Amino acid sequence: MPVVLTIAGSDSSGGAGLQADLKTFAALGVYGASALTCVVAEHPGRVLRVTPLPPARVAEQITAVLEAFPVAAIKIGMLGSLGIVEAVERALVVPLQAGVPLVLDPVLAASAGGTLLARGALPALRRMIAQATLVTPNRAEAEVLAGHPVVGEPALRAVALELAINLAGPHILVKGGHGHGREAIDWLASPRGIVKALRAPRIPHIDLHGTGCTYASAIAAGLAHGLPLSQAVTQGKRFITRALRQRVKIGAYAMLRQG
């Protein structure tokens, strides 16, 4: 069974972060190992507190996993602090040099409110982005990475291409799930200037917690199984669309069903 390492924060509601990643890995037939970066007390409506772990403790978790298992893909989500970004960067030198694919979800803020990446950590995150196989920003994250507003659906395609060319390394998947058209269209752009649209019927009136984590993890699972990037992204799009359709109401909130 392929092994995927997720490096992410813990979501106490179980809907996003490391918990969503591990559910997704199990559903897609890969073994999930993890390195916890931050403890987040939250639910889909509110972030109460974010507590970053000491960077050395994060690095030790990564080292332990890499010593024990043949990691076939890595997924990075919330990192939280500059120290953690730098520790993760150092801990991943060997697997990235060996060509292990990296899917990086640039988690900057929670959908329920609350900053999830410390001020001053973005330049270091950009260094990690340059080493990734795929980066999966939503519209707001793409605006931060590009340094300008992204207004209207056609602008999503343009910013995906802009980032792919300017970052000169990773493929970029700009997600359109927060748009308003009849279709949810994501744009996959390569550094060579090739852009592909991934389309699914939009599911109206929902904005669920953990969609970005789940989508990126599904792509990482596909890469671990040896799929080419385009096929892994297509698999991820199908998986997140199904998880949205199969959502389950728990208490006051609708939650993704990854299984």
Secondary structure, 3 states (H helix, E strand, C coil): CCEEEEEEEEECCCCCHHHHHHHHHHHCCCEEEEEEEEEEEEECCEEEEEEECCHHHHHHHHHHHHHHCCEEEEEECCCECHHHHHHHHHHCHHHHHCCCCEEECCCCECCCCCECECCCCHHHHHHHHHHCCEECCCHHHHHHHHCCCCCCHHHHHHHHHHHHHHHCCCEEEECCCCCCCCEEEEEEECCCCCEEEEEEECCCCCCCCCHHHHHHHHHHHHHHCCCCHHHHHHHHHHHHHHHHHCCEEECCEEECCCC
